[in-house]
Amino acid sequence: MQSEDFSTLPLIFSSKSCKISPVKDNKALNFGWIIVGFSFITLALVYAVWYSFSVFFVALLKEFGWSRSIGAGAFSLFIILSSMTGPFMGAVVDRFGPKRVIIMGSLILGAGLALCSSIQTWWQFYIFFSAITAMGLGATGWVPNITIIQHWFKEKRGLPIGIVSSGVGIGILICVPSVQYLIIQVGWRITYGIMAIFIPLVVISMAIPFLKRPPKTTQLLLVDKEISPEVTKDPLVVNEEWASQTWTVRQAIATKPFWLLSLSFFWGSFATQSIFAHQVAFFMDRGLEALFASYFVGIVGVVSIGSKILWGVLSDKIGREVTYTIGMACSISGIIFLIVFNISPCSSLPYFYAFFFGMGYAVTAALPPLITADFFEGKAYGGIFGSLMFFVSVGGASGAWFAGFIYDQVGNYMPVFIVLIASLFVSNFSTWWAAPRKIRIVPGKRKQFT
């Protein structure tokens, strides 16, 4: 039998014990930051479709005379169907690589937006926007890009995840007011047509040269037959039995933490997407012009850009639960400012709302992928994270429809705001109950346990 040649493997010799450790590939790490840049731009563009709904919503209601529950129902279905692609797309990225998935999704997204420019009835909008466009966004959006980043960064993920998720904030800041401006200048139909060409063109032109699988940066460093447990032990792991599991989607779904995270993410999304879908309509009800109202959406976006990076980095230092609680407090503060503005309009209150809600919304975007990785790191992460994102999307869809339904019944959003505050409390409590700190400590807490 021909002996295996290990001459190409880097060796670290020890006179006492064998060491098995990863070899860091600096070139691969540097290219990983290029992938971060790609995902940042991609999410900024594709989530412009998601968050510009609030300005298209007003234009469509004006032209077709739909009720707010019918219009919001289209957004709810859009969220649900885009999320249903999550588990599938996460697994496909894991198996086949990201390039094919992103390119295919971009083409579907463009086709859906092009069809939206020709709608005449509500059911056509449901098919073209809520179904086709949603599937395209699901294949180019959050789950595929977060799965890619998880493959490139194995430690201290807070910063890259924060940067990538802040791309959504850029989309809100720049694209939503830009879309509103285009609607005013050329109409909503031509605006949909412009988006149908521009977004896929940019994403595909970046995906072709830049998207690739991460290299295998971990190699065995062999010296003798003994393996030192002290060398191989991960200092961040608290529950070794849990962390040593090779998780599958089916196994993860059978655990209590999975369902607690589902509950937390559901109610967090219920609150944030309800606000996002109806904030422009709310401000217009209070006498603001459509374009001016869209600026507050932009402020939410710009605040969330830095906040997502802040929350990601901060959670690596002080822990996921504490960081999430601070973010929930910010969201609740933002909603309270909306309540006060509804009772006694004051020109400064929407700015306070935009700042605090932007901070709070950011934590619901930046922390779920990190918390999921704390529990279910491994080859099946994409499928598990995608499964959890289904509950995020169902929560968001329910919140958007719920707010529209309640408005149609009572003529204002006050009861909605009260329910949203309660939902944020439930989301925060569920995160603490799941307790990611009992599985892995964050890098900033490592010294306390060594």
SVG drawing of the C-alpha trace seen along z (x, -y; Angstrom):
<svg xmlns="http://www.w3.org/2000/svg" viewBox="-64 -71 74 73">
<polyline fill="none" stroke="black" stroke-width="0.4" points="0.0,0.0 1.3,-3.4 1.9,-5.6 0.1,-9.0 2.2,-12.0 1.7,-14.7 4.6,-16.8 2.2,-19.5 0.7,-19.9 2.2,-22.4 3.5,-20.6 3.9,-21.9 6.0,-19.5 5.7,-19.1 7.8,-16.8 5.0,-16.2 1.8,-15.9 0.1,-16.2 -1.5,-19.5 -4.5,-19.8 -5.2,-23.4 -6.4,-25.5 -4.1,-27.1 -5.1,-30.7 -5.1,-31.7 -4.6,-35.5 -5.4,-35.7 -8.7,-33.8 -9.5,-36.1 -8.9,-39.2 -11.1,-37.9 -13.8,-37.2 -14.0,-41.0 -14.6,-41.3 -17.5,-38.9 -18.8,-41.1 -18.7,-44.1 -20.7,-42.1 -23.3,-41.1 -23.5,-44.6 -24.3,-46.0 -26.6,-43.2 -28.8,-43.5 -28.9,-47.3 -30.4,-46.8 -32.7,-43.8 -34.2,-45.1 -35.0,-48.4 -37.8,-46.3 -38.9,-45.2 -38.8,-48.5 -40.0,-50.7 -43.3,-48.9 -44.5,-51.6 -44.2,-54.3 -45.6,-52.1 -48.4,-51.2 -49.6,-54.8 -49.4,-55.2 -51.4,-51.9 -54.1,-52.8 -54.5,-56.2 -54.8,-54.7 -56.9,-51.6 -58.8,-52.5 -57.9,-49.3 -58.5,-49.0 -55.4,-49.0 -55.9,-45.4 -55.9,-44.3 -52.8,-46.3 -51.0,-45.2 -52.1,-41.6 -50.0,-41.7 -47.0,-42.6 -47.8,-39.9 -47.9,-37.3 -44.7,-38.7 -43.0,-38.2 -44.3,-34.7 -43.4,-33.4 -39.9,-35.0 -39.3,-33.3 -40.5,-29.9 -37.5,-29.9 -35.2,-30.4 -34.6,-26.9 -34.3,-25.6 -31.9,-28.4 -29.7,-28.1 -29.3,-24.4 -28.7,-25.0 -26.0,-27.5 -24.4,-25.0 -24.4,-22.3 -23.9,-24.1 -22.3,-27.4 -23.7,-30.9 -23.1,-32.1 -25.8,-30.1 -28.3,-30.8 -27.7,-34.6 -27.8,-34.9 -31.0,-32.8 -32.7,-34.8 -31.7,-38.1 -33.3,-37.1 -36.5,-36.1 -36.6,-39.3 -36.2,-41.4 -39.0,-39.5 -41.3,-40.0 -40.7,-43.7 -41.2,-44.1 -44.5,-42.4 -45.5,-44.6 -45.3,-47.6 -48.2,-46.3 -50.7,-45.4 -54.4,-46.4 -56.0,-44.4 -55.2,-43.5 -54.9,-39.8 -52.3,-40.5 -50.3,-42.4 -50.5,-39.4 -49.1,-37.1 -46.4,-39.4 -45.2,-41.1 -46.2,-38.7 -45.2,-35.5 -42.7,-36.0 -40.8,-39.0 -40.8,-37.3 -39.2,-34.2 -36.5,-36.2 -35.8,-38.2 -35.7,-35.0 -33.0,-33.6 -30.8,-36.8 -31.6,-38.2 -30.9,-37.6 -30.6,-33.8 -28.2,-33.2 -26.0,-36.1 -25.8,-35.3 -25.0,-31.7 -22.1,-32.8 -20.7,-35.0 -20.9,-32.2 -18.8,-30.1 -16.1,-32.7 -15.9,-33.9 -15.7,-31.3 -14.9,-33.6 -15.9,-37.1 -18.7,-37.2 -20.3,-40.3 -18.5,-42.8 -19.0,-41.2 -22.6,-40.3 -23.2,-43.9 -21.6,-45.3 -23.6,-43.1 -26.9,-43.7 -26.2,-47.4 -26.5,-47.2 -30.3,-46.9 -30.1,-50.3 -28.3,-51.8 -31.1,-50.5 -33.7,-52.2 -31.7,-55.4 -30.9,-55.9 -33.4,-53.8 -36.7,-54.5 -36.6,-58.3 -35.2,-57.8 -38.1,-55.5 -40.6,-58.0 -38.9,-60.7 -39.2,-58.5 -42.8,-57.8 -43.6,-61.5 -41.6,-62.2 -42.4,-59.3 -45.1,-57.3 -45.0,-54.0 -45.2,-51.8 -42.0,-53.2 -40.3,-53.1 -41.0,-49.4 -39.5,-49.0 -36.4,-50.9 -35.9,-48.7 -36.5,-45.6 -33.4,-46.4 -31.1,-48.1 -31.1,-45.8 -30.4,-42.4 -27.9,-44.1 -25.8,-45.3 -26.1,-42.1 -25.2,-39.7 -22.3,-41.9 -20.8,-41.6 -21.7,-37.9 -19.9,-36.6 -16.4,-37.7 -16.6,-37.7 -18.8,-34.9 -17.0,-31.7 -16.8,-29.0 -14.5,-29.7 -11.3,-27.6 -10.7,-24.9 -8.6,-26.8 -8.5,-24.1 -5.9,-21.3 -4.7,-18.6 -1.3,-19.3 0.0,-15.8 3.0,-14.9 2.2,-11.8 -0.8,-9.7 -1.6,-11.5 -4.1,-14.3 -4.1,-16.8 -7.7,-17.7 -6.4,-21.1 -5.3,-22.0 -8.5,-21.1 -10.9,-22.5 -12.8,-25.6 -12.5,-28.3 -15.8,-29.8 -17.8,-26.6 -19.8,-26.4 -21.9,-23.3 -19.5,-20.9 -22.1,-18.2 -24.4,-20.6 -21.6,-22.2 -20.1,-18.9 -23.4,-17.9 -23.3,-17.7 -26.7,-19.4 -29.2,-18.7 -32.3,-20.7 -34.5,-17.9 -32.5,-17.6 -32.5,-21.4 -36.2,-21.6 -36.7,-19.0 -34.9,-21.2 -36.4,-23.7 -34.0,-26.5 -35.1,-26.3 -38.7,-27.0 -37.8,-29.7 -35.7,-31.5 -38.6,-31.1 -40.9,-32.8 -38.4,-35.6 -37.8,-36.2 -41.5,-36.0 -42.6,-38.7 -39.6,-40.9 -40.4,-40.8 -44.2,-41.2 -43.4,-44.6 -40.8,-45.9 -42.5,-45.0 -45.8,-46.3 -44.2,-49.7 -42.3,-49.5 -45.4,-48.7 -47.5,-51.5 -45.2,-54.3 -45.6,-56.4 -49.4,-56.0 -49.4,-56.9 -47.4,-60.1 -49.6,-61.1 -52.7,-60.6 -51.1,-63.1 -50.8,-65.7 -47.2,-65.1 -46.5,-65.1 -45.6,-61.7 -42.0,-62.7 -41.4,-64.3 -42.8,-61.2 -40.5,-59.0 -37.5,-60.9 -38.3,-59.5 -38.0,-56.0 -34.6,-57.1 -33.6,-58.3 -34.6,-54.9 -32.3,-53.4 -29.3,-55.6 -29.6,-55.1 -29.8,-51.3 -26.5,-51.3 -24.2,-52.2 -26.5,-50.5 -26.2,-47.0 -22.5,-47.2 -22.6,-48.5 -25.0,-45.7 -22.9,-43.0 -19.6,-44.2 -21.2,-44.9 -22.8,-41.5 -19.4,-39.9 -18.3,-41.9 -21.2,-42.0 -23.3,-39.1 -26.3,-38.5 -29.1,-38.7 -28.0,-42.0 -27.5,-43.6 -30.9,-42.4 -32.5,-43.9 -31.0,-47.3 -32.2,-47.1 -35.8,-46.2 -35.8,-49.1 -34.9,-51.4 -37.8,-49.9 -40.3,-50.5 -39.1,-54.1 -39.6,-54.7 -43.2,-53.4 -43.9,-55.5 -42.9,-58.6 -45.4,-57.6 -48.1,-57.3 -47.3,-60.8 -47.2,-62.2 -50.6,-60.7 -52.0,-62.4 -50.2,-65.7 -48.4,-66.3 -45.0,-68.0 -42.5,-68.5 -39.6,-67.0 -41.3,-63.8 -40.9,-61.9 -37.1,-62.5 -37.0,-61.0 -39.1,-58.1 -36.8,-57.5 -33.7,-57.5 -34.9,-55.1 -36.8,-52.8 -33.8,-52.6 -31.7,-51.6 -34.2,-49.0 -34.9,-47.6 -31.2,-47.1 -30.8,-44.6 -33.6,-42.4 -31.5,-42.2 -28.0,-41.9 -28.4,-39.4 -30.6,-36.5 -27.8,-35.1 -25.3,-35.4 -27.6,-33.8 -28.4,-31.0 -24.7,-30.3 -24.2,-30.2 -26.6,-27.2 -26.4,-25.5 -23.0,-26.2 -22.0,-23.7 -22.6,-22.4 -26.4,-22.6 -26.4,-26.2 -27.9,-27.6 -30.9,-25.3 -31.4,-25.8 -31.1,-29.6 -33.4,-29.6 -36.0,-27.6 -35.8,-30.2 -36.2,-33.0 -39.5,-31.4 -40.8,-32.4 -39.3,-35.8 -41.2,-36.3 -44.5,-34.9 -44.2,-37.3 -43.5,-40.2 -46.4,-39.2 -48.8,-38.9 -47.8,-42.2 -48.2,-44.1 -51.6,-42.6 -52.7,-43.0 -51.9,-46.7 -53.9,-47.2 -56.9,-45.2 -57.0,-47.1 -56.8,-50.4 -59.7,-49.4 -61.8,-48.6 -61.1,-51.5 -59.6,-54.2 -56.3,-54.7 -53.1,-52.9 -53.2,-53.4 -54.3,-49.8 -51.7,-48.5 -48.9,-50.4 -50.0,-48.9 -49.9,-45.4 -46.5,-46.0 -45.0,-47.1 -46.2,-43.9 -44.8,-41.8 -41.4,-43.3 -41.5,-42.3 -42.3,-38.7 -39.5,-38.7 -36.9,-39.8 -38.1,-37.4 -37.9,-34.4 -34.3,-35.3 -33.3,-35.2 -35.2,-31.9 -33.4,-30.3 -30.1,-31.5 -27.3,-31.4 -24.9,-32.3 -25.3,-28.8 -24.0,-27.3 -21.2,-29.6 -19.8,-32.7 -18.9,-35.6 -15.2,-36.5 -15.4,-39.5 -16.4,-37.2 -13.6,-34.7 -11.3,-36.0 -13.9,-35.4 -13.8,-31.7 -10.1,-31.1"/>
</svg>
